[in-house]
Every structure is written in C-alpha cells, then in structure tokens.
C-alpha cells in the first residue's frame, strides 16, 4: 500500500522544487518541478507518494491550501485586534 504524505512547496527555482514534509518541516526533498502536477506554485500543499527519491503519484490538495490560508488569515485578524 502506498503511503501518501503531505508536502509544502517551499521554493521553485531553475526548474527545481524544494518540498517540506508537513509533519516535520526539517525534512526536505529537492527534485525536478516536472515531477509534480502542472501549475504547482510556491506555498501549495501537495499530496504525494515518494519512494526511492521518485514521485510515484502527486496531486495539489486545494482543500488543504484553503484551510491553511484560512488559519493564517484568522491569526492575522486576531493579531490586528490586539493593537
């Protein structure tokens, strides 16, 4: 059975992408951006199966991206209210 994990797209430079494991962002992977779905952008959250350094499957998790943005906006609003 494949082990799907969530990664944050940390950076895309010169055709390479750095992914951070969402469970432990100290763990990073660097690979060709071509290994990920077309249209992937920095800050996106990707569900992926990566085995032996190869992406076996990957998809952009729009729901997780929306949830993360909502949490950030909520935190920013709370900080603004403290002023």
HUSULBEL-V195257 format. One record per residue. N is the residue number from 1. RES is the residue in one letter. SS is DSSP state (helix for helix, strand for strand, loop for the rest). PSI is psi in degrees with one decimal (none if undefined). Layout:
N&RES&SS&PSI  N&RES&SS&PSI
This chain:
1&X&loop&138.4  2&X&loop&143.7  3&X&loop&98.2  4&X&loop&129.6  5&X&strand&157.0  6&X&strand&137.5  7&X&strand&147.6  8&X&strand&133.8  9&X&strand&105.7  10&X&strand&-43.4  11&X&strand&148.5  12&X&strand&119.1  13&X&strand&131.4  14&X&loop&44.2  15&X&loop&3.2  16&X&strand&150.6  17&X&strand&140.7  18&X&strand&124.1  19&X&strand&140.6  20&X&strand&129.7  21&X&strand&124.9  22&X&loop&-30.0  23&X&loop&-24.2  24&X&loop&90.4  25&X&loop&0.6  26&X&loop&-18.1  27&X&loop&119.9  28&X&strand&153.6  29&X&strand&141.9  30&X&strand&131.9  31&X&strand&174.8  32&X&strand&136.4  33&X&helix&-22.8  34&X&helix&-16.6  35&X&helix&-12.9  36&X&loop&166.6  37&X&loop&147.3  38&X&loop&142.4  39&X&loop&0.2  40&X&loop&141.4  41&X&loop&161.3  42&X&loop&136.7  43&X&loop&-14.6  44&X&loop&156.3  45&X&strand&128.4  46&X&strand&132.8  47&X&strand&123.7  48&X&strand&150.4  49&X&strand&116.2  50&X&strand&120.7  51&X&strand&132.1  52&X&loop&36.7  53&X&loop&5.3  54&X&strand&136.4  55&X&strand&117.5  56&X&strand&-34.7  57&X&strand&151.0  58&X&strand&143.9  59&X&strand&147.6  60&X&strand&128.1  61&X&loop&89.0  62&X&helix&-37.0  63&X&helix&-46.6  64&X&helix&-36.9  65&X&helix&-47.0  66&X&helix&-41.9  67&X&helix&-43.0  68&X&helix&-42.6  69&X&helix&-39.0  70&X&helix&-41.8  71&X&helix&-42.4  72&X&helix&-45.1  73&X&helix&-39.5  74&X&helix&-44.7  75&X&helix&-42.2  76&X&helix&-41.6  77&X&helix&-41.7  78&X&helix&-39.5  79&X&helix&-39.6  80&X&helix&-33.9  81&X&helix&-20.4  82&X&loop&-16.8  83&X&loop&none
